[in-house]
Amino acid sequence: IAKELDDIVAEYKDKFASVDNKKFIVPHQAFGYLAREFDLEQIPLNSLTSTGEADAKVLKEVSDLAKAEKIKTVFYEMGGSDKEAKTLADEIGAEAKPINTLEFATDEELSSNKTYQEMIKENLEAIYASLS
């Protein structure tokens, strides 16, 4: 498993090094480890937990930043509400897409025996695609 994770990290370090835009919008600050590892910057709509909703001031700040940075994807927590992400995406001309915070596995993931490594790789690929 460690070798598999090392290979994933090496692959995405190369991929992320090739993109100019390093910012991505997430529902909350669940991706600090990933941002540090790959020299990216997460822009959270909420605080560290997924329980609150972003207020109008935060949405305006994120909207202005997203427009300036030409961000084309707003991620929302897989299995959670996509309302805020879709509202912001509509405002900035972007797409709202799910991302797995790896806090819990969905029924679909459990039934398909999806591995942790596969979920990490799916997240990395989704973020990479949003930046490319």
C-alpha positions in Angstrom: 0.0 0.0 0.0 2.8 2.4 0.8 4.4 1.9 -2.6 1.1 2.5 -4.3 0.6 5.7 -2.4 4.1 6.8 -3.1 3.5 6.2 -6.8 0.3 8.3 -6.7 2.1 11.1 -5.0 4.9 11.1 -7.5 2.5 11.0 -10.5 0.5 14.0 -9.2 3.5 16.0 -8.1 4.5 16.0 -11.8 1.0 16.7 -13.0 0.4 19.6 -10.5 3.8 21.1 -11.3 2.7 21.5 -14.9 -0.4 23.7 -14.1 -0.3 27.5 -13.7 -3.4 27.9 -11.5 -2.9 26.3 -8.1 -6.2 27.3 -6.5 -9.3 25.2 -6.0 -12.6 25.8 -4.2 -13.7 23.3 -1.6 -16.7 23.0 0.8 -14.4 23.3 3.9 -10.8 23.1 4.8 -10.5 19.3 4.5 -7.6 19.4 2.0 -4.8 21.2 3.8 -2.6 18.1 3.7 -3.2 17.7 0.0 -2.6 21.4 -0.7 0.7 21.4 1.2 1.9 18.1 -0.5 1.3 19.4 -4.0 1.9 23.1 -3.5 -1.8 24.0 -4.1 -4.1 26.4 -2.4 -7.6 25.4 -1.2 -10.2 28.1 -1.0 -12.8 27.0 1.6 -16.4 28.1 1.5 -16.7 27.2 5.2 -14.5 26.7 8.2 -12.9 23.4 9.3 -16.1 21.6 9.7 -18.8 20.9 7.1 -21.7 21.9 9.4 -21.9 25.6 8.7 -23.0 27.5 5.7 -21.0 30.2 4.0 -22.3 33.7 4.7 -22.9 36.3 1.9 -19.5 38.0 2.7 -17.5 34.8 2.2 -19.4 33.9 -0.9 -18.7 37.4 -2.4 -15.0 37.1 -1.5 -14.7 33.6 -3.0 -16.8 34.7 -6.1 -14.5 37.7 -6.7 -11.4 35.6 -6.3 -12.7 32.8 -8.5 -13.5 35.3 -11.3 -10.1 36.9 -11.0 -8.4 33.5 -11.0 -10.7 32.1 -13.7 -11.6 29.1 -11.5 -14.0 26.8 -13.4 -14.9 24.2 -10.8 -16.5 24.5 -7.4 -16.3 21.3 -5.4 -18.9 20.2 -2.9 -18.7 17.3 -0.4 -19.7 14.0 -1.9 -22.9 12.9 -0.2 -23.6 16.4 1.0 -25.5 19.4 -0.2 -24.4 20.9 -3.5 -26.6 24.1 -3.0 -23.8 26.6 -2.2 -21.5 25.1 -4.8 -24.1 25.3 -7.5 -25.0 28.9 -6.5 -21.4 30.0 -6.7 -20.7 28.0 -9.8 -23.7 29.6 -11.6 -22.5 33.1 -10.5 -18.9 32.6 -11.8 -19.7 30.5 -14.9 -18.2 27.3 -13.4 -19.3 23.7 -12.8 -20.2 22.2 -9.4 -18.6 18.8 -8.9 -18.4 16.4 -6.0 -15.2 15.7 -4.1 -14.6 13.0 -1.4 -13.4 14.4 1.9 -12.6 10.8 2.9 -14.4 11.3 6.2 -16.8 8.5 5.4 -17.4 6.1 2.6 -20.7 6.2 0.6 -22.8 3.1 0.3 -21.7 2.9 -3.3 -18.0 2.9 -2.4 -18.5 0.3 0.3 -20.5 -2.0 -2.0 -17.9 -1.6 -4.8 -15.0 -2.3 -2.4 -13.3 0.9 -3.5 -9.9 1.3 -1.8 -8.6 4.4 0.0 -5.9 4.7 -2.6 -8.6 4.8 -5.4 -10.6 7.5 -3.6 -7.4 9.6 -3.1 -6.5 9.2 -6.8 -10.1 10.1 -7.9 -9.8 13.3 -5.8 -6.4 14.2 -7.2 -7.6 13.6 -10.7 -10.7 15.7 -10.1 -8.6 18.6 -8.7 -6.0 18.2 -11.5 -8.8 18.3 -14.2 -10.2 21.5 -12.6 -6.8 23.2 -12.8 -5.8 22.1 -16.3 
